[in-house]
Amino acid sequence: MTQNTDVIFVGNKPPMAYVLAIITSLSQGDLKEITLKARGQAITTAVDVAEITKNRFIKDLKVTKIAIGTAEMPPREGE
């Protein structure tokens, strides 16, 4: 069974590093969908990455879903 999705976690790197990761992922295989995941201040970088990729590199790219949610983190030891 082939995997048709890939997940890229957006963090503190420059946006072009993630754009390159998207382009590389799409060109290497039969991927149909890439998911960008980010938390906190990296959310703005994820939006920038999606827009840069769509407007400059892959003109027929479509953003299909934007999901905003909360992830519960387990408490740390001693708290």
Z-matrix of the N, CA and C atoms (Angstrom, degrees):
N
C 1 1.451
C 2 1.519 1 109.06
N 3 1.319 2 117.91 1 130.59
C 4 1.449 3 121.64 2 -178.95
C 5 1.513 4 110.15 3 -92.46
N 6 1.320 5 114.10 4 149.88
C 7 1.455 6 119.86 5 179.60
C 8 1.524 7 108.46 6 -94.66
N 9 1.322 8 118.04 7 127.90
C 10 1.454 9 122.10 8 -177.23
C 11 1.519 10 113.06 9 -105.60
N 12 1.329 11 118.12 10 7.67
C 13 1.456 12 120.72 11 177.79
C 14 1.517 13 109.69 12 -131.95
N 15 1.320 14 115.36 13 157.17
C 16 1.452 15 122.60 14 177.41
C 17 1.520 16 107.05 15 -141.02
N 18 1.321 17 117.42 16 147.10
C 19 1.460 18 122.14 17 179.94
C 20 1.518 19 108.32 18 -115.79
N 21 1.331 20 116.16 19 130.63
C 22 1.456 21 122.60 20 175.83
C 23 1.520 22 107.03 21 -119.15
N 24 1.328 23 116.23 22 121.71
C 25 1.453 24 121.52 23 179.10
C 26 1.525 25 108.84 24 -90.84
N 27 1.325 26 116.48 25 121.52
C 28 1.459 27 122.39 26 -177.24
C 29 1.520 28 108.49 27 -92.55
N 30 1.334 29 115.59 28 131.49
C 31 1.461 30 121.41 29 -178.72
C 32 1.515 31 111.59 30 -134.84
N 33 1.340 32 116.01 31 -125.70
C 34 1.463 33 121.60 32 -172.49
C 35 1.523 34 114.95 33 -96.08
N 36 1.313 35 118.44 34 -1.98
C 37 1.466 36 120.26 35 -179.93
C 38 1.525 37 110.04 36 -70.80
N 39 1.333 38 117.35 37 162.93
C 40 1.470 39 119.98 38 175.44
C 41 1.529 40 110.77 39 -63.50
N 42 1.330 41 117.47 40 149.65
C 43 1.468 42 120.65 41 -177.49
C 44 1.526 43 114.11 42 -55.29
N 45 1.320 44 118.00 43 -35.89
C 46 1.462 45 119.97 44 -177.41
C 47 1.530 46 112.30 45 -65.10
N 48 1.318 47 118.44 46 -24.30
C 49 1.464 48 120.61 47 175.64
C 50 1.524 49 110.25 48 -64.43
N 51 1.322 50 116.61 49 -39.12
C 52 1.465 51 120.97 50 179.57
C 53 1.525 52 111.24 51 -76.81
N 54 1.332 53 116.86 52 -34.35
C 55 1.465 54 120.22 53 175.44
C 56 1.526 55 109.22 54 -61.33
N 57 1.319 56 116.83 55 -44.01
C 58 1.465 57 121.12 56 177.95
C 59 1.529 58 110.91 57 -62.66
N 60 1.323 59 117.13 58 -38.45
C 61 1.469 60 120.46 59 177.83
C 62 1.524 61 110.99 60 -63.61
N 63 1.324 62 117.20 61 -39.25
C 64 1.468 63 121.14 62 178.34
C 65 1.521 64 110.31 63 -65.20
N 66 1.325 65 116.40 64 -48.83
C 67 1.462 66 120.63 65 -178.21
C 68 1.529 67 110.28 66 -62.15
N 69 1.328 68 117.01 67 -42.00
C 70 1.461 69 121.12 68 178.83
C 71 1.525 70 111.20 69 -63.73
N 72 1.323 71 116.57 70 -44.44
C 73 1.470 72 120.19 71 -179.65
C 74 1.519 73 111.65 72 -62.46
N 75 1.318 74 116.71 73 -42.34
C 76 1.459 75 120.00 74 -178.51
C 77 1.524 76 112.28 75 -70.31
N 78 1.335 77 117.25 76 -32.35
C 79 1.463 78 119.54 77 -176.69
C 80 1.529 79 112.85 78 -83.53
N 81 1.325 80 118.64 79 -19.19
C 82 1.464 81 120.71 80 -175.19
C 83 1.517 82 114.65 81 -84.72
N 84 1.296 83 118.26 82 -23.86
C 85 1.455 84 117.01 83 -173.84
C 86 1.506 85 113.04 84 -146.65
N 87 1.316 86 114.01 85 -158.36
C 88 1.460 87 120.36 86 -178.52
C 89 1.529 88 111.28 87 -99.43
N 90 1.325 89 116.29 88 34.08
C 91 1.463 90 120.39 89 179.51
C 92 1.518 91 110.59 90 -66.47
N 93 1.299 92 115.92 91 136.23
C 94 1.460 93 121.78 92 177.47
C 95 1.524 94 110.93 93 -106.77
N 96 1.340 95 116.86 94 -19.32
C 97 1.456 96 120.45 95 -172.11
C 98 1.522 97 109.83 96 -148.73
N 99 1.335 98 115.40 97 140.27
C 100 1.458 99 121.62 98 174.36
C 101 1.515 100 107.33 99 -125.31
N 102 1.320 101 116.17 100 135.19
C 103 1.453 102 121.82 101 178.32
C 104 1.518 103 108.80 102 -107.90
N 105 1.328 104 116.37 103 126.79
C 106 1.456 105 121.76 104 173.18
C 107 1.518 106 107.69 105 -97.37
N 108 1.326 107 116.59 106 129.73
C 109 1.460 108 120.92 107 177.47
C 110 1.516 109 108.70 108 -122.88
N 111 1.336 110 115.67 109 136.26
C 112 1.455 111 120.84 110 -179.50
C 113 1.521 112 109.45 111 -149.61
N 114 1.333 113 114.86 112 156.87
C 115 1.461 114 120.78 113 176.27
C 116 1.521 115 108.91 114 -130.19
N 117 1.324 116 115.67 115 148.19
C 118 1.459 117 121.28 116 173.37
C 119 1.516 118 113.25 117 62.22
N 120 1.326 119 115.01 118 -132.23
C 121 1.459 120 120.34 119 -176.47
C 122 1.522 121 112.84 120 -68.49
N 123 1.311 122 117.94 121 -16.90
C 124 1.465 123 121.15 122 179.39
C 125 1.523 124 112.01 123 -73.55
N 126 1.332 125 117.73 124 -11.24
C 127 1.467 126 120.23 125 179.05
C 128 1.524 127 110.18 126 -62.08
N 129 1.327 128 117.51 127 -40.43
C 130 1.470 129 119.65 128 178.91
C 131 1.523 130 110.99 129 -64.78
N 132 1.325 131 116.89 130 -36.34
C 133 1.463 132 120.24 131 176.84
C 134 1.523 133 110.40 132 -65.33
N 135 1.332 134 117.56 133 -39.56
C 136 1.467 135 120.94 134 178.89
C 137 1.524 136 110.87 135 -62.87
N 138 1.324 137 117.03 136 -40.18
C 139 1.468 138 120.63 137 177.40
C 140 1.521 139 109.74 138 -65.02
N 141 1.328 140 117.21 139 -43.54
C 142 1.463 141 120.98 140 177.92
C 143 1.527 142 111.23 141 -60.78
N 144 1.318 143 116.95 142 -42.70
C 145 1.467 144 121.63 143 179.53
C 146 1.523 145 110.47 144 -60.54
N 147 1.326 146 116.71 145 -45.35
C 148 1.466 147 120.10 146 179.67
C 149 1.524 148 110.96 147 -62.58
N 150 1.320 149 117.30 148 -42.96
C 151 1.464 150 120.79 149 -179.01
C 152 1.526 151 112.06 150 -69.84
N 153 1.327 152 117.83 151 -41.06
C 154 1.472 153 120.74 152 177.97
C 155 1.523 154 109.93 153 -61.96
N 156 1.327 155 116.48 154 -45.26
C 157 1.465 156 120.42 155 -179.77
C 158 1.516 157 110.65 156 -62.30
N 159 1.322 158 116.61 157 -43.82
C 160 1.467 159 121.25 158 -176.69
C 161 1.527 160 111.86 159 -70.38
N 162 1.313 161 118.13 160 -42.04
C 163 1.464 162 120.95 161 -173.18
C 164 1.524 163 114.26 162 -86.51
N 165 1.329 164 118.43 163 -28.97
C 166 1.461 165 120.01 164 -174.71
C 167 1.527 166 114.69 165 -106.02
N 168 1.328 167 117.61 166 -31.79
C 169 1.457 168 119.33 167 -169.27
C 170 1.520 169 114.35 168 -115.58
N 171 1.306 170 118.59 169 -48.12
C 172 1.465 171 121.40 170 -177.12
C 173 1.524 172 107.23 171 -120.52
N 174 1.324 173 115.38 172 92.63
C 175 1.471 174 121.01 173 -172.32
C 176 1.524 175 113.28 174 -63.81
N 177 1.328 176 118.20 175 -31.72
C 178 1.465 177 119.63 176 -177.66
C 179 1.531 178 112.84 177 -94.40
N 180 1.326 179 117.26 178 16.30
C 181 1.461 180 122.05 179 176.64
C 182 1.524 181 110.01 180 -68.83
N 183 1.323 182 116.39 181 138.74
C 184 1.460 183 120.78 182 179.56
C 185 1.522 184 109.62 183 -121.86
N 186 1.331 185 115.36 184 133.05
C 187 1.457 186 121.15 185 172.87
C 188 1.520 187 106.02 186 -87.37
N 189 1.325 188 116.94 187 114.55
C 190 1.462 189 119.72 188 -172.94
C 191 1.514 190 113.50 189 -94.98
N 192 1.322 191 117.73 190 -29.48
C 193 1.461 192 118.73 191 -175.08
C 194 1.519 193 110.03 192 -153.61
N 195 1.314 194 115.73 193 138.17
C 196 1.455 195 122.01 194 172.46
C 197 1.522 196 106.49 195 -122.52
N 198 1.307 197 116.69 196 119.57
C 199 1.465 198 121.07 197 -178.83
C 200 1.522 199 109.24 198 -121.54
N 201 1.308 200 115.97 199 130.10
C 202 1.455 201 122.08 200 177.36
C 203 1.521 202 107.00 201 -118.06
N 204 1.303 203 116.09 202 128.53
C 205 1.457 204 119.08 203 -177.97
C 206 1.514 205 111.38 204 -151.04
N 207 1.298 206 114.94 205 -179.44
C 208 1.451 207 122.48 206 179.56
C 209 1.517 208 108.68 207 -119.41
N 210 1.306 209 115.30 208 133.53
C 211 1.461 210 120.78 209 176.54
C 212 1.523 211 108.14 210 -108.51
N 213 1.313 212 116.27 211 122.49
C 214 1.462 213 121.24 212 178.70
C 215 1.525 214 108.93 213 -77.96
N 216 1.312 215 115.87 214 127.80
C 217 1.455 216 121.11 215 178.08
C 218 1.526 217 108.60 216 -100.24
N 219 1.325 218 118.14 217 139.07
C 220 1.468 219 119.55 218 177.70
C 221 1.528 220 110.30 219 -67.16
N 222 1.326 221 117.45 220 147.91
C 223 1.473 222 119.07 221 -179.63
C 224 1.524 223 111.03 222 -65.13
N 225 1.328 224 114.82 223 150.14
C 226 1.458 225 120.41 224 178.53
C 227 1.523 226 109.78 225 -76.13
N 228 1.309 227 115.10 226 164.08
C 229 1.462 228 120.43 227 177.37
C 230 1.523 229 109.77 228 -61.74
N 231 1.321 230 116.88 229 133.24
C 232 1.458 231 121.30 230 176.01
C 233 1.514 232 114.72 231 86.98
N 234 1.316 233 118.85 232 0.27
C 235 1.470 234 120.20 233 -179.76
C 236 1.500 235 111.04 234 -101.39
